[in-house]
Amino acid sequence: MPAPRVQPAWAFEPTRERVYLFGGYTEASSPYLGDTWVLDLRGTARWTRFDAGASGVSPPPRTQAVGGWDAVHRRFVVTGGFAQGTLLTDAWAFYPDGPRWEQLDTRGAAPDARYTDRRGAFDGPGRRMVVAFTTQEGLRLEALDLTA
């Protein structure tokens, strides 16, 4: 079972009834988390931790990232976040059938990482992560293009 945390990236995969969880923040000595967990909701719910696998490739630890499920490519997509005083604008995909992580190429500018209260969803047909956040001016929507 994952350690208690705040602000992880997560997504729900409806076909296999799974929840994917990455990163977050804890009050421990290494506060930024970079672990990957899957909660299988079929039958008795159970958590499984995945490591980087043979490749050793995975996203850097972070909190406040946005996650979404890409049903077309059967992957959990994570973008943005914050770690060690740095705003992150990268994008990663976790392929549970591998299992493996892969850094994604993107097109154009990444969604603004300055705002911490961010939520997102993956737009499969548009192949983009849509991110919503609030500013002093109100609600703002931006998209990260993953068609590269």
C-alpha positions in Angstrom: 0.0 0.0 0.0 1.4 3.5 -0.9 2.7 5.7 1.9 0.3 8.6 2.9 0.8 11.5 0.5 -0.7 14.7 -0.9 -1.0 15.9 -4.4 0.0 12.8 -6.5 -0.8 12.5 -10.1 -3.5 9.9 -10.7 -5.9 8.5 -13.3 -8.6 5.9 -13.6 -8.6 3.2 -16.3 -12.3 2.1 -16.7 -11.7 -1.0 -18.9 -9.6 -2.9 -16.4 -11.0 -0.9 -13.4 -7.6 0.4 -12.2 -6.3 3.5 -10.6 -2.8 4.7 -11.4 -0.9 6.8 -8.9 2.5 8.5 -9.2 4.5 10.7 -6.9 3.2 13.2 -4.4 4.5 14.8 -1.3 5.1 13.5 2.3 6.5 15.0 5.5 9.3 12.3 5.4 13.0 13.1 5.1 12.7 12.7 1.3 9.5 14.5 0.8 9.1 14.3 -3.0 7.9 10.9 -4.1 8.6 9.1 -7.4 6.9 5.8 -6.9 4.3 4.2 -9.2 1.3 2.3 -7.8 -1.7 0.6 -9.4 -4.9 -0.2 -7.5 -6.8 -3.0 -9.1 -10.5 -2.6 -8.2 -11.7 -5.9 -9.5 -12.6 -8.4 -6.8 -10.8 -7.5 -3.6 -9.0 -4.2 -4.2 -5.3 -4.4 -4.0 -2.3 -2.1 -4.5 0.8 -3.2 -6.6 4.0 -1.2 -6.8 5.9 -0.9 -10.0 9.5 0.0 -10.3 11.4 1.4 -13.3 12.0 -2.1 -14.7 15.1 -3.1 -16.5 15.4 0.2 -18.3 15.7 2.2 -15.0 13.8 5.0 -16.7 11.1 6.8 -14.7 10.0 10.4 -14.1 11.8 12.4 -11.5 10.0 12.6 -8.1 7.4 15.3 -7.9 4.2 16.7 -6.5 1.4 18.6 -8.0 1.7 16.8 -11.4 -1.4 16.2 -13.5 -2.3 12.6 -14.6 -4.7 11.2 -17.2 -5.5 7.9 -18.8 -4.9 7.6 -22.6 -7.3 4.8 -23.6 -6.1 4.8 -27.2 -2.4 4.0 -26.3 -3.3 2.2 -23.0 -1.0 4.4 -20.9 -1.0 6.6 -17.8 0.2 10.1 -18.8 1.8 12.4 -16.2 2.9 16.0 -16.9 4.2 19.0 -14.9 4.6 19.3 -11.2 7.0 20.7 -8.7 10.1 19.3 -7.0 13.1 20.6 -5.1 12.2 24.3 -5.9 11.8 23.6 -9.7 8.6 23.8 -11.8 8.5 20.8 -14.1 7.0 20.9 -17.7 8.0 17.4 -18.9 5.6 14.6 -19.9 5.8 10.9 -19.2 3.8 7.8 -20.0 3.5 4.6 -17.9 2.7 1.5 -20.0 1.3 -1.0 -17.5 1.5 -3.9 -19.9 5.3 -3.4 -20.0 5.5 -2.2 -17.3 7.7 0.7 -18.3 8.0 4.5 -18.2 8.8 6.6 -21.3 9.5 10.3 -21.6 7.2 11.8 -24.2 8.0 14.4 -26.9 5.6 17.3 -26.9 4.7 20.1 -29.3 4.4 23.7 -28.4 4.5 25.2 -24.9 3.6 23.1 -21.8 0.7 24.2 -19.6 1.8 26.9 -17.1 3.4 25.2 -14.1 3.3 28.2 -11.8 -0.1 27.3 -10.4 -0.4 24.6 -7.9 -4.1 23.8 -7.8 -4.1 22.0 -11.2 -6.4 19.3 -12.5 -6.3 17.5 -15.8 -7.8 14.9 -18.1 -6.5 13.2 -21.2 -8.3 14.0 -24.5 -7.8 10.8 -26.5 -9.1 12.0 -29.9 -7.0 15.2 -29.6 -4.0 13.4 -28.2 -3.5 16.1 -25.6 -3.5 16.6 -21.8 -6.0 19.3 -20.9 -5.1 21.1 -17.7 -7.4 23.4 -15.7 -6.2 25.8 -12.9 -7.3 28.9 -11.2 -5.6 32.3 -11.3 -6.5 35.6 -9.9 -8.4 36.2 -13.2 -10.4 33.0 -12.8 -10.4 29.6 -14.4 -7.8 28.9 -17.1 -7.5 26.0 -19.5 -4.4 24.9 -21.4 -3.4 21.8 -23.3 -0.2 19.9 -23.8 0.0 18.5 -27.3 1.3 14.9 -27.4 1.1 14.4 -31.2 4.8 14.8 -31.7 
